[in-house]
Amino acid sequence: MPGNASGTTWTYLQVALPSYTGNILDATLYVNVTGGNAAYLGHTSNSSSATGDATQGLAGNEPVQTINNPALGWLGLDVTSFILNDYSNSYDWAAFQFSPYGGNGINSSFSFSIAEPGSTPAIPGNAPYLRITTDAVPEPGTLLLFALGGTALLLRARKA
């Protein structure tokens, strides 16, 4: 069952807000587009009641952007300012709403893959997700592991 927004149908989406270190530099919501020609994405400014269950139908009252003629496959949507708001209010979930965009008499639709529990088929690898980039610097131990791994790859490449 894909997420669909067409005619007068809206699709709701909630994504968990993970803990992080450092300062958020950007946040991108990724959806795997499976069809459609246009949609409007809205963000719910107050998701304090969100539980992770999109059937709550939390309306997107803040305009994020209009999506026109998206290519099939992964689409990244900049939601940085909205995610910063959610964190500053200590919300556990970010809530969004996709709705049809019928500007200029266009009959619009928009669909994307989901992985809701109980959906058919539930395909976790195609579920929408939130990618947050911070300015956090890895711990020295992590940097050492990366350096050792890189050295091992260089040594292996030279032997070949």
NORBELRA-V875747 format. One record per residue. N is the residue number from 0. RES is the residue in three letters. PSI is psi in degrees with one decimal (* if undefined). OMEGA is omega in whole degrees, -180 to 180 (NA if undefined). Layout:
# NORBELRA-V875747
((N/RES/PSI/OMEGA) (N/RES/PSI/OMEGA))
This chain:
# NORBELRA-V875747
((0/MET/110.5/180) (1/PRO/165.1/170) (2/GLY/126.2/-177) (3/ASN/139.6/171) (4/ALA/110.4/179) (5/SER/155.2/-180) (6/GLY/-113.1/177) (7/THR/19.8/-179) (8/THR/133.7/177) (9/TRP/151.8/176) (10/THR/133.2/-179) (11/TYR/149.4/-177) (12/LEU/134.9/174) (13/GLN/133.6/178) (14/VAL/139.3/-179) (15/ALA/144.4/176) (16/LEU/108.0/-177) (17/PRO/162.3/174) (18/SER/156.6/-178) (19/TYR/165.7/174) (20/THR/155.6/-179) (21/GLY/-163.1/179) (22/ASN/140.6/178) (23/ILE/124.8/177) (24/LEU/-41.7/176) (25/ASP/159.2/178) (26/ALA/130.8/-178) (27/THR/128.5/174) (28/LEU/123.2/180) (29/TYR/130.7/173) (30/VAL/143.6/179) (31/ASN/98.6/-176) (32/VAL/128.4/179) (33/THR/-5.2/178) (34/GLY/172.4/175) (35/GLY/170.7/-176) (36/ASN/-20.6/-179) (37/ALA/148.1/177) (38/ALA/163.5/175) (39/TYR/133.1/177) (40/LEU/125.5/176) (41/GLY/152.3/179) (42/HIS/142.4/178) (43/THR/113.8/-174) (44/SER/-27.2/179) (45/ASN/97.0/-180) (46/SER/29.1/-179) (47/SER/-26.6/-180) (48/SER/-0.4/-178) (49/ALA/139.9/-179) (50/THR/-2.3/-175) (51/GLY/-2.1/180) (52/ASP/106.8/-176) (53/ALA/-20.0/180) (54/THR/-5.4/173) (55/GLN/-25.6/178) (56/GLY/43.4/179) (57/LEU/116.1/-174) (58/ALA/141.2/176) (59/GLY/99.9/-176) (60/ASN/-2.6/177) (61/GLU/124.8/180) (62/PRO/128.4/175) (63/VAL/-60.2/177) (64/GLN/162.5/173) (65/THR/136.8/-179) (66/ILE/118.5/-180) (67/ASN/131.3/176) (68/ASN/57.2/-179) (69/PRO/144.1/174) (70/ALA/151.9/176) (71/LEU/146.3/-178) (72/GLY/-164.7/-174) (73/TRP/131.0/179) (74/LEU/124.8/178) (75/GLY/129.9/-179) (76/LEU/123.1/-178) (77/ASP/117.3/-180) (78/VAL/24.1/-174) (79/THR/-54.6/-175) (80/SER/-31.9/-179) (81/PHE/-39.1/178) (82/ILE/-38.7/176) (83/LEU/-41.4/176) (84/ASN/-45.6/-178) (85/ASP/-43.1/178) (86/TYR/-40.6/-179) (87/SER/-22.8/178) (88/ASN/6.2/178) (89/SER/36.3/176) (90/TYR/149.9/177) (91/ASP/-20.6/-176) (92/TRP/147.0/169) (93/ALA/131.8/-177) (94/ALA/136.8/-179) (95/PHE/160.0/176) (96/GLN/128.3/171) (97/PHE/129.9/177) (98/SER/157.0/180) (99/PRO/147.3/178) (100/TYR/107.6/-176) (101/GLY/38.9/179) (102/GLY/145.3/179) (103/ASN/34.3/176) (104/GLY/13.5/-179) (105/ILE/131.9/173) (106/ASN/106.4/-172) (107/SER/159.3/174) (108/SER/160.5/-180) (109/PHE/128.6/178) (110/SER/150.5/-179) (111/PHE/160.7/180) (112/SER/147.7/175) (113/ILE/172.6/176) (114/ALA/45.6/178) (115/GLU/144.1/175) (116/PRO/130.6/179) (117/GLY/-6.4/178) (118/SER/156.7/-178) (119/THR/118.2/-11) (120/PRO/147.6/174) (121/ALA/113.9/-176) (122/ILE/89.7/-175) (123/PRO/-34.8/-179) (124/GLY/-14.4/-179) (125/ASN/6.8/-178) (126/ALA/147.5/173) (127/PRO/149.5/178) (128/TYR/160.4/-179) (129/LEU/128.5/177) (130/ARG/121.1/-179) (131/ILE/128.9/177) (132/THR/131.3/179) (133/THR/172.4/177) (134/ASP/15.4/-179) (135/ALA/138.1/178) (136/VAL/131.1/179) (137/PRO/150.8/178) (138/GLU/153.4/-179) (139/PRO/-37.5/179) (140/GLY/-38.1/178) (141/THR/-41.9/178) (142/LEU/-39.3/179) (143/LEU/-42.6/178) (144/LEU/-41.7/177) (145/PHE/-42.6/-180) (146/ALA/-44.4/179) (147/LEU/-40.8/178) (148/GLY/-42.9/178) (149/GLY/-39.7/178) (150/THR/-42.2/179) (151/ALA/-39.3/179) (152/LEU/-40.1/179) (153/LEU/-43.2/180) (154/LEU/-41.9/180) (155/ARG/-39.8/-179) (156/ALA/-35.7/-179) (157/ARG/-30.2/180) (158/LYS/-25.1/-176) (159/ALA/*/NA))
